[in-house]
Amino acid sequence: MEPILQIEHLSVYFTQYERGFRKKQLATVKDLSLEIAPGQIVAVVGASGSGKSLLAHSILGILPYNSHVEGTIRYAGQMLTAERAKELRGREIFLIPQGVTYLDPLMKVGAQIRKGRKDQEIRRRSRAALERYGLGADTEELYPFELSGGMARRVLIASAVTEKPRLIIADEPTPGLDARAAKRILSHFRELADDGAGVLFITHDLELALSVADVVTVFYAGETIEQAGTEDFACVENLRHPYTRALWHAMPEHGFKAVEGTQPYAGTVQTGCPYAAQCPICEDDCRAEGQIPLTAYKGGTVRCLHPEKGEKYDAGRT
């Protein structure tokens, strides 16, 4: 089955100026690759500042003017240029953002969902979508400021469903929601995937990702450090990177064991492994010049030179 979205070796650079006119290129996303098939939810998990939202903006073609992209993005088998992304946004590719500012504050909900169209078919689809997500027909007459946060997110999802999306990009769509409300929102994403759409779910919450995703891609300081099936997280021995295993141990049900230190800002790590300063198995070659390659290992992929050593360390830790 052909992937809906295929990203190969994506890197995002920003131009900054130092001391007058001296330019500096900051690589905030480096060598990212992933695929999303129809009916599949792929979660990208990482802390704030790891570069996750830049992935969404790269796909949508809405990066700032001082950026440039390397690598390839294909949608339905064809190159996804900024021009093509603009044509597909709101028709086949939909963004569900973490904030509700994407709703026009001066336009009623119904008109926004219908995108200004007034024919009976679009009205029927709009009301059916609202009803599907627990919103009555009267919601169409409300302005965004009259919606709660949860209602606004459901309106954004309803807008996508009305247009029969092929790709949903959900960028931190559950901030401020309790666990029950957040999982209800995620169940809507599962419904969209079950209807044949591909879903890219960007989040900092590993527990939420595991509750709905088929595949988890772990981000750290702008780099993909591991890609694993959701089932791999059932047992820490199945995981491949020291950071991913640290995330597993930090979950409440696994002891809440946090790792000391902080993640470097995406783009500030020039060479070697970005996790080296926190890694308990770091060797001299981990800090060497160049980027650690992403390689296949035990049914997944990992950006680590010594994954077998990490397994031994973690076995002794538990």
ChimeraX attribute file (.defattr): number of C-alpha atoms within 10 A of each C-alpha:
attribute: neighborCount
match mode: 1-to-1
recipient: residues
	/A:1	5
	/A:2	12
	/A:3	17
	/A:4	21
	/A:5	24
	/A:6	20
	/A:7	21
	/A:8	15
	/A:9	14
	/A:10	18
	/A:11	22
	/A:12	24
	/A:13	18
	/A:14	18
	/A:15	13
	/A:16	13
	/A:17	10
	/A:18	8
	/A:19	6
	/A:20	6
	/A:21	8
	/A:22	8
	/A:23	11
	/A:24	12
	/A:25	15
	/A:26	17
	/A:27	23
	/A:28	24
	/A:29	27
	/A:30	21
	/A:31	19
	/A:32	21
	/A:33	19
	/A:34	18
	/A:35	18
	/A:36	23
	/A:37	20
	/A:38	20
	/A:39	19
	/A:40	24
	/A:41	25
	/A:42	25
	/A:43	28
	/A:44	26
	/A:45	26
	/A:46	24
	/A:47	16
	/A:48	15
	/A:49	18
	/A:50	24
	/A:51	24
	/A:52	28
	/A:53	17
	/A:54	20
	/A:55	23
	/A:56	20
	/A:57	15
	/A:58	22
	/A:59	20
	/A:60	22
	/A:61	17
	/A:62	13
	/A:63	18
	/A:64	11
	/A:65	8
	/A:66	10
	/A:67	16
	/A:68	15
	/A:69	14
	/A:70	14
	/A:71	14
	/A:72	16
	/A:73	21
	/A:74	17
	/A:75	22
	/A:76	15
	/A:77	12
	/A:78	12
	/A:79	15
	/A:80	22
	/A:81	17
	/A:82	15
	/A:83	10
	/A:84	14
	/A:85	19
	/A:86	15
	/A:87	12
	/A:88	18
	/A:89	15
	/A:90	15
	/A:91	15
	/A:92	16
	/A:93	24
	/A:94	24
	/A:95	21
	/A:96	21
	/A:97	19
	/A:98	18
	/A:99	15
	/A:100	21
	/A:101	10
	/A:102	13
	/A:103	19
	/A:104	13
	/A:105	13
	/A:106	9
	/A:107	14
	/A:108	18
	/A:109	26
	/A:110	24
	/A:111	15
	/A:112	18
	/A:113	27
	/A:114	20
	/A:115	12
	/A:116	11
	/A:117	13
	/A:118	11
	/A:119	9
	/A:120	9
	/A:121	9
	/A:122	17
	/A:123	18
	/A:124	12
	/A:125	19
	/A:126	27
	/A:127	21
	/A:128	18
	/A:129	24
	/A:130	26
	/A:131	14
	/A:132	14
	/A:133	16
	/A:134	12
	/A:135	17
	/A:136	13
	/A:137	15
	/A:138	11
	/A:139	19
	/A:140	20
	/A:141	13
	/A:142	14
	/A:143	18
	/A:144	22
	/A:145	14
	/A:146	14
	/A:147	15
	/A:148	11
	/A:149	18
	/A:150	18
	/A:151	18
	/A:152	21
	/A:153	21
	/A:154	22
	/A:155	29
	/A:156	22
	/A:157	24
	/A:158	24
	/A:159	25
	/A:160	25
	/A:161	25
	/A:162	20
	/A:163	19
	/A:164	18
	/A:165	23
	/A:166	25
	/A:167	29
	/A:168	23
	/A:169	22
	/A:170	23
	/A:171	23
	/A:172	18
	/A:173	23
	/A:174	24
	/A:175	14
	/A:176	11
	/A:177	13
	/A:178	9
	/A:179	12
	/A:180	9
	/A:181	13
	/A:182	16
	/A:183	17
	/A:184	15
	/A:185	19
	/A:186	21
	/A:187	14
	/A:188	18
	/A:189	24
	/A:190	20
	/A:191	13
	/A:192	24
	/A:193	21
	/A:194	14
	/A:195	15
	/A:196	17
	/A:197	25
	/A:198	28
	/A:199	29
	/A:200	23
	/A:201	25
	/A:202	25
	/A:203	24
	/A:204	20
	/A:205	18
	/A:206	21
	/A:207	15
	/A:208	18
	/A:209	24
	/A:210	18
	/A:211	12
	/A:212	20
	/A:213	22
	/A:214	17
	/A:215	24
	/A:216	24
	/A:217	24
	/A:218	25
	/A:219	24
	/A:220	26
	/A:221	26
	/A:222	28
	/A:223	28
	/A:224	26
	/A:225	27
	/A:226	25
	/A:227	28
	/A:228	21
	/A:229	18
	/A:230	18
	/A:231	13
	/A:232	17
	/A:233	17
	/A:234	12
	/A:235	10
	/A:236	19
	/A:237	14
	/A:238	17
	/A:239	26
	/A:240	27
	/A:241	25
	/A:242	27
	/A:243	22
	/A:244	25
	/A:245	19
	/A:246	17
	/A:247	21
	/A:248	23
	/A:249	18
	/A:250	16
	/A:251	15
	/A:252	10
	/A:253	8
	/A:254	11
	/A:255	10
	/A:256	13
	/A:257	13
	/A:258	12
	/A:259	14
	/A:260	9
	/A:261	10
	/A:262	9
	/A:263	16
	/A:264	16
	/A:265	16
	/A:266	22
	/A:267	22
	/A:268	13
	/A:269	17
	/A:270	14
	/A:271	13
	/A:272	18
	/A:273	26
	/A:274	25
	/A:275	23
	/A:276	16
	/A:277	14
	/A:278	15
	/A:279	19
	/A:280	14
	/A:281	16
	/A:282	19
	/A:283	12
	/A:284	8
	/A:285	12
	/A:286	21
	/A:287	18
	/A:288	12
	/A:289	11
	/A:290	11
	/A:291	18
	/A:292	20
	/A:293	15
	/A:294	19
	/A:295	13
	/A:296	12
	/A:297	15
	/A:298	10
	/A:299	12
	/A:300	16
	/A:301	20
	/A:302	27
	/A:303	21
	/A:304	23
	/A:305	18
	/A:306	17
	/A:307	17
	/A:308	12
	/A:309	13
	/A:310	23
	/A:311	20
	/A:312	12
	/A:313	14
	/A:314	16
	/A:315	11
	/A:316	8
	/A:317	7
	/A:318	7
